[in-house]
Amino acid sequence: MRKGSLILLFAGLCVSFVAQARDKKIFEPFDRGIEKPNTLFIPKGTVGAGATFNFMAYQLGQGLEDVGFALPTGLINGIKGSIYRFKVSPNVEYFLWDNSCIGARFSYGRMMLGVNGLNLSIGDDLSFGINDYNYQSSSYEACITLRNYMPIAQSKRFAIILEGRLGGGYTQSKSFKVEDGMKHGTYSDTFKASFDFFPGLCIFIMNNVALIAQMGVFGVTYRRTTQTTNQVDKSLMQGGNTSFGLNVFSVEVGTSFFLLDRRHNPKRAVKNATTE
């Protein structure tokens, strides 16, 4: 009898433990709160406009008498030249929903590279140099954007930006060098279509003015390039690629201005309160 009672008591304890564990799993679900309504950061009906900038300029070497700049690895040395890159992207957007908008973006970019001297030394028996090489390009892009603002800790000044871009562009470039007074070069025309993902950060410094910083982390791109060398030979290259990772060269910093609709305009609200 005593043995049977112990068995029944142990079975009862096991059933009770399983029931408690099951009840705890049912009545205490784990939820990160991502799908819960966010703080109202930018209301529906707002119109936004702004621009982002990307600029880079380097001057390597001081002149013809300079020995040239050398990279820390020592493989590339005697660099004399300059590189210049500029990109401006104005944009407009309209908020169809709270914290979410659809918009359009236009971009113009310019790049210039001039190499007066460059030496590559892999070993004592393998080395070569580049002189009087130049590269210039102009690019034009347009895309449709879908952007969502996620307030940080229910803040109305700081938010994370999640933006997708679908569009295309055209780039015209030329690379050439001068040898014995003769100019040899290649002209290129590139058409591309792409989808890109640009997360970022938004900080409001005034009620209607914000600073924007974004960086590309994912992209799917198709390119078609036609080339003409020395105005005679022609060639074609086309293909697509997918990239995922932090692209430092795609960092964009700029400002945005937001015009609230009548329902959320502070000046109108004060006027109505005074009238009443």
Stockholm file with secondary structure:
# STOCKHOLM 1.0

chainA/1-276         MRKGSLILLFAGLCVSFVAQARDKKIFEPFDRGIEKPNTLFIPKGTVGAGATFNFMAYQLGQGLEDVGFALPTGLINGIKGSIYRFKVSPNVEYFLWDNSCIGARFSYGRMMLGVNGLNLSIGDDLSFGINDYNYQSSSYEACITLRNYMPIAQSKRFAIILEGRLGGGYTQSKSFKVEDGMKHGTYSDTFKASFDFFPGLCIFIMNNVALIAQMGVFGVTYRRTTQTTNQVDKSLMQGGNTSFGLNVFSVEVGTSFFLLDRRHNPKRAVKNATTE
#=GR chainA/1-276 SS CHHHHHHHHHHHHHHHHHHHHHHHHHHSCCCCCTTSCCCCSSCTTCEEEEEEEEEEEEEECCSTTSCCBCCTTSSEEEEEEEEEEEEEEEEEEEEEETTEEEEEEEEEEEEEEEEEEEEEEEETTEEEEECSEEEEEEEEEEEEEEEEEEESTTCSSEEEEEEEEEEEEEEEEEEEEEETTEEEEEEEEEEEEEEEEEEEEEEESSSSEEEEEECCCEEEEEEEEEEEETTTEEEEEEEEEEEESCCGGGCEEEEEEEECCGGGCHHHHHHHHHHC
#=GC SS_cons         CHHHHHHHHHHHHHHHHHHHHHHHHHHSCCCCCTTSCCCCSSCTTCEEEEEEEEEEEEEECCSTTSCCBCCTTSSEEEEEEEEEEEEEEEEEEEEEETTEEEEEEEEEEEEEEEEEEEEEEEETTEEEEECSEEEEEEEEEEEEEEEEEEESTTCSSEEEEEEEEEEEEEEEEEEEEEETTEEEEEEEEEEEEEEEEEEEEEEESSSSEEEEEECCCEEEEEEEEEEEETTTEEEEEEEEEEEESCCGGGCEEEEEEEECCGGGCHHHHHHHHHHC
//
